[in-house]
Structure formats: C-alpha cells, structure tokens
Amino acid sequence: MQTEGLFGQHIWRLVDQSKTHPSFHALYSFAIDDTLCTSVQQGTSPAVVRTWVHHQNIVLGNVDTKLTRLADGLAYLQECGYTPIVRNSGGAAVVLDEGVLNISLILPTTDAFADIHAGYRAMVEFIRLLLAPYGAVVDTGEVVGSYCPGDFDVSIDGRKFGGLAQRRRRGAVAVQAFLLADEGGTARAELVKRFYSISSVEGDTYPDVKPDTLASLSELLGVTISCADLQARIAEVLAEKADEVRTSVQLLPQESEEFNRNLAGMQARNPQLEI
C-alpha cells in the first residue's frame, strides 16, 4: 500500500457496470457520471472509478450534430444495428460495443485537479498501470486519421486503442476513456468513416478517418484481452494503491433524484431516442 493513495485519494469507490443489459444506453452513463460528480463535489462520495460497457452504441459529440445530412447518417447507424447518442462531453463519434471498456475517473477539482489537463494525465497513468503486466508501451498524442482524435489519444506503435474526454462540473471532473479491448479496431473505424461520408457535404467539419490507424489491445499486444480482463486489473490496481475500496454496481439511493434530473437533461439532448 502506498501512503499517497491513488492520485492523492486514499478512499475510492468502484462502480462496476461492465456487465449490462443491451437496453442500458450510453445516455444513462453520462447521467450517472454527472450524478457522481455532484456526490464527489458535495463530499458524500469519495473519488470514483466507474466502468461501463454498452451494446452497439455510437456516441456522438456536439460537432457531429452540425453535419448537414446528420439525419441520413443516424438512419444508417440504426440500420446497422447501432443506437446513436449525443454525449455531454467533448469529442466526436466513438463506437461502443461489448469489446470496448469505458472507464470514468471522477475526482474533486481541488488542488492538483484544478488544472484542466491534470485529469487527462491521471487517466493516462491509470491506463499504463492497467496494462503494465502486458509489457505495453503506451504513447499519448493525437493519432491523425483516428476517430475522435485528440491530444490525449492513447496508442501503441502508432495505432490508437483508446481516447479520452472529460466533463467538468463545479467542484468535480469526470475523465472518461474508451479502451478497445478486443475485436477489430479497423472494422469500428470503417463504420465511423461511412457515417461521416453519409452525414456530410462539402464544407462540413469532421475527422478524416483512416481505419488502419485504430486497433484493439488484443490485436496490438498479440494476446486476448477482454473487458473482463481489464476490469480485473482495475480491481488489482485499486487494491494495491488505495487505502480503502468501496465496491458497488448501482448508485446509492440518495443519488436517485440527482440522477433523474441528469437523465432528463440527457434525454433532452437526444430527442431521437424513445426511452
């Protein structure tokens, strides 16, 4: 056990939502993260690691909603069996399926995490800790040609396996990462590339996706790595670094009212969903 805790936090709450029903849309996840931000800010919850897996969702950013032919692109995604959802954090289109583990670090924005980049750096360090047993050398920096490109893309040998976004609320921040655990990174990228092709006209702004710039961890490291494997590593890292870990799969009863408010906000952003 290290006396400094993990990122300066001695007590952690692990919310494991990595085994979910297909009806659990990503829309719920963003409402949950906002709820946990409020709890962390109010001091009713310690810092949180939350993990989540969704089935056949495409999460879009605000920039994607400005595409001229967006309705055609949404129809295409739905024809392919995907549910499109607009998130409340930055970035562009991302594929979420059973082979993608999402991680949220929810931290108080006091001291070190008042810096807007501090949460990103913490998430990158956390990912490196998770992958240390595999001997992975994780690089950061935008992978040109990837979907949802950003300064804190995480890659191995130049190919992106994950990306980061963050949602800052007064007093707390949710740093979110998607990690491609298994299956084909190229196939996911081809889906996003086709979505942009259908949704856009000349003059629209969107990432120029080159499918071979993405790969899953299983492809990159030459071993099968599932979401369950990464989840097990998260538990190991917390057990090693934190003084105390409180584990659950649900929000606390006292968080339900805040969640309902946040869910209503997410639903207002997503009138295309019938939930």
BELCOR-V58146 format. One record per run of one state. SS is the DSSP state (H for helix, E for strand, - for the rest). FROM is the first residue (numbers start at 0). LEN is the number of residues. If there is no record, write none. Layout:
ss->(SS/SS)
from->(FROM/FROM)
len->(LEN/LEN)
//
This chain:
ss->(-/E/-/E/-/E/-/H/-/E/-/E/-/H/-/H/-/E/-/E/-/E/-/H/-/H/-/E/-/E/-/E/-/E/-/H/-/H/E/-/H/-/H/-/E/-/H/-)
from->(0/5/6/8/9/10/17/25/42/46/52/56/60/61/66/69/79/82/86/93/96/99/108/110/114/117/134/138/140/153/156/158/169/171/180/184/199/210/213/214/216/221/226/241/243/248/252/269)
len->(5/1/2/1/1/7/8/17/4/6/4/4/1/5/3/10/3/4/7/3/3/9/2/4/3/17/4/2/13/3/2/11/2/9/4/15/11/3/1/2/5/5/15/2/5/4/17/6)
//
